[in-house]
């Protein structure tokens, strides 16, 4: 048994992403939520007033890396021009929320 604050699995990584391009009104948030759940990640995705989509993603480093890679493509209906990525503090949410 581990006494580690990060739990028995070892580590949790968190990132904040801002996705630019034609990413609102094309199903990006719903697709991101589905992909995050498939990968066992927690966090949220939401539209921003400037036309971008923001994500906060937490989970095992390998799964977070897969989500970051997915975000650079998004669903086939989206046209991603770029993704800004930065490390974030894990907040420990219990699910992945698709926000307005």
HUGI-V301683 format. One record per residue. N is the residue number from 1. PHI is phi as a letter, one per 40 degrees, with the letter a starting at -180 (NA if undefined). OMEGA is omega in radians with two decimals (NA if undefined). D_CENTER is the distance of its C-alpha to the mean C-alpha in whole Angstrom. Layout:
# HUGI-V301683
N PHI OMEGA D_CENTER
N PHI OMEGA D_CENTER
This chain:
# HUGI-V301683
1 NA -3.12 30
2 b 3.04 27
3 c -3.08 28
4 c 3.11 25
5 c -3.14 22
6 c 3.07 19
7 g -3.06 21
8 c -3.12 23
9 c 3.04 20
10 h -3.04 20
11 a 3.03 17
12 b 3.10 13
13 b 3.07 11
14 b 3.08 9
15 b 3.01 7
16 b -3.13 7
17 b 2.97 7
18 b -3.06 10
19 b -3.12 10
20 b 3.11 14
21 h 3.08 16
22 c -2.98 17
23 b 3.07 14
24 b 3.13 16
25 g -3.11 18
26 b 3.12 17
27 g -3.10 15
28 c -3.10 11
29 c -3.13 10
30 c 3.13 12
31 c 3.11 11
32 c 3.10 7
33 c 3.12 8
34 c -3.12 10
35 c 3.13 9
36 c 3.12 6
37 c 3.09 10
38 d -3.11 12
39 c -3.14 10
40 g -3.11 11
41 c 3.04 8
42 b 3.14 8
43 i -3.12 7
44 a 3.02 7
45 b 3.13 7
46 a 3.00 10
47 c 3.07 13
48 b -3.09 15
49 c -3.10 18
50 c 3.12 18
51 g 3.10 17
52 c 2.99 14
53 b 3.12 10
54 b 3.08 8
55 b 2.93 5
56 b -3.01 5
57 b 3.11 4
58 b 3.07 7
59 i 3.09 10
60 d -3.08 12
61 d -3.10 12
62 c 3.14 13
63 c 3.09 10
64 c 3.10 7
65 d 3.11 10
66 c 3.14 10
67 c 3.10 6
68 c 3.12 7
69 c 3.12 10
70 c -3.07 9
71 c 3.14 8
72 c 3.07 11
73 b -3.09 13
74 g 3.10 11
75 c -3.08 14
76 c -3.13 17
77 c -3.11 18
78 c 3.03 16
79 b -3.07 17
80 c 3.10 15
81 c -3.14 17
82 a 3.12 15
83 b 3.03 11
84 c -3.07 12
85 b 3.02 10
86 a 3.10 12
87 c 3.11 12
88 b 3.06 11
89 c 3.04 13
90 c 3.13 12
91 b 3.10 13
92 g 3.07 14
93 c -3.08 12
94 c -3.08 14
95 a 3.03 12
96 b -3.07 8
97 b 2.99 10
98 c -3.07 10
99 b 3.13 12
100 c NA 15
